[in-house]
């Protein structure tokens, strides 16, 4: 039996959550997979190259290390 891709329309909440789900899948594939696991690769539909979640500041800098991030409280 072959699986047919299913299209779905994401809500705004779903679109915001999608990068988190992709990140969790990559983490699981890296740290929890064994020889019986099947990894899934997310690819850019336009060119076929794998895509990966990236942390980026509003000025466009890619954040590679958690030590580069400061957490501050913001009202409201």
PyMOL commands that set and color helices and strands:
alter all, ss='L'
color gray80, all
select helices_A, chain A and resi 12-31+66-68
alter helices_A, ss='H'
color red, helices_A
deselect
rebuild
show_as cartoon
